[in-house]
Amino acid sequence: MFSLTPPKSKGATWTESVLYNFKGPFGDGANPSDAVVMGSDGVLYGTTQGGGSGECSATGVGGCGAVFSLSPPTSPGSDWSEAVLYSFNTNGRCSNGDTAYAGVAVANNGVLYGTTDCGGAPNRYGEVYSLTPPGSAGADRSETTLHSYVNAANGGGPYANVVIGKDGVLYGTTNGGGTNGGGTVFSLKP
């Protein structure tokens, strides 16, 4: 993870700073592939395609990905603090989500919404999920599958993150499925 700081004078070079180096393949995540988002508290949220503590295959190789946060340093010059908020764990069956190509959206109440390319019952063509903040400090976030795709009329393989409308409706796209097999644009109402 990195940041780019604009130059003080026009035409000068931007300054890159590394905020965090992922260790992967297990533990903190590996291979982030989409943009991070910033919560109202200044915390960055994102996803990785690999890593996390979940087992991704019957052989236990790699990880299925994770949802993470990066908290800003408490004092200037200190390191950012990374935390895994949720690890996808499929045990080779793609059962509760896998391959989070897309980042997350952050609601005003701190709930995170995202998509996975695999997972969701019954056909495992991806899902839309939510991660609800814990009720007490130190507890885990609660993951809920909001919608599962069947790669037919309702689509399959969501690769992009969702956006949250003012009315709380989630909007997104799928890479496959739909009436003509070329994907869909969808909405999910609370």
N, C-alpha and C positions, 0 to 999 in steps of 0.2 A: 504494500500500500504506500502511496506517495502523495505528496502535495506539490503544487507549483505556485510559487509566490511571484506576483508581477514585479517588474523592475521599478526602481524609484524614478528613473528617467526614461523618456520615450526612446525606443529603439534599442535599449539595453537588453541583456539576456535575463530570462526568467530563471528563478532559483528552484531547483528540485530538492525536496527533503523526503527521505524514506521514513514513513511513520511506523511501519511494521513489516517484518519478514516472516512469512508463513513457514512452518517447519514441516508439516505433512510427513508421510501420508496419513498417519493417525494423529489424533489429538486436536490440534487447532484448526485444521482445514488445509486444503491445498487447491491450487488452480482457480482463483477467483476469476470470473469471466464477464461480469457485468458491473455497472457503476454502483457505487455506494450511495446511500441517502443519509441525510443528516436529520436527526430528530430535533425537536424543539429544545432539548437539553444540551445540544452540541455533540451528542454521541453519533458516531457513524455506524450504519448497519449495512450488512451485505451478505452474500452467499458465496460458497465455494462448490465446485463440481466434485472435488475429492476431499479426502481427509475426514475429519470428525471422528468420533469414537464408535460409530456404527459399522457393522460388518456389511460389506457390499456384495460379497459373493460367497458361494458355498466354501471356497477355499480360504476365505478371510483375508484376501489380498486387497490392499488399499482401503478406502473408505468411501461411503456414498455421498459425502458432502455434508456441509454444515451451514447454519445461519450463525453469523457472528456479530459482535459489536466491538467497536474501538472507542474507548473513552479518552478524552483529551487529558494531557498531563495536568497534574495538580499544581505543579510549579514550572516556570519557564525552563526549558532545556531538558526536562524529564521525559521519559518514554511514554508513549501512548499505551493504554492497557487493553489487551485483547481478551475477549471472553466468548466461548462457544455457547450460544443460547439454545441450539438444538442440533442434534446429529441425526441425519437420516440413516435408518437401519433396515435393510431389506433382506439380509440373509440370502441373497441370490434370487429372491422372488419378486423384487420390485413392489413390495406390498404397501409400505407407508411413504412412498416418495423416493426419488432417486434422480440424480442429474439436475441440479438446480442451475440451469443456464441463466435464469433471470434473477435479478435482484429482488428486493422487497419494497413494499410501500409501507409508510408509517402513518397510522391513524392518530388523531388528536389524543386518544386515550392510551396510546402506547402499543396498541395491537399491531403486529406486523402481518402483512399479507404477501403471499408469494405463490409461485407455480413451480411444478416439477414436470419434466418431460416424461417420466416414468412413474408408476404407482397409481393408486386409486383402483377401487373394485368396480366392476368385476373384470374388466379387460386390461387394466394397467396401461392406459394410454395417456397418463398424466393426471394431475390434480391441481386444484387451487386450495391452499391451506392458510390457516391463521395460527399465529403464536401469541397467546394471551400472556401478559406479564404475570408473574407470580403474586400470590396474595400476601406472602411474607418474604422477608429478606433471606436470600440463600436458597430459596425453593426454585424449581425448574419452571420454565414457561410451559404452558399447556398447548399442545398441538391439536388442531382440529381440521379434518378434511372437510372443506366446504362444498366441493364439487369434484366428481370423478368423470373423466372422459372415456367414451367408448369408441372413438374414431369413426363414428357414423355421422348422422345429421348434426350432432352437437359438437363435433370437432375432436381433435386429439393432438397431443404433442405440443403443449404450450411452451414456447421458447422465450417469450418476452414477459417482463413484469407487468403487473396490473397497476392501474391508477384508480384512485378513490375519488368519486364524484362528491359534490357538496352534500348530496342526499344520502351518502354512505354506500351508494351502489358501486361495485367493482366493475371495471371495464378492462378487457384484454383481447388477445388474439391467440389462435391456435395455428400450428404449422400444417396440420392435416385435417382430414375429415370434412364435414360440411356437405351440403347437397351435391356439389360438383367435385368433392375430394381435394380441393385446393386450400382448405383452411376456413376459419370463421373469425368473425369479430363478435364478442359476447359481452353480456352484462350479467352480473350476479347480484340479486337484491337481497338485503338482510332479511 
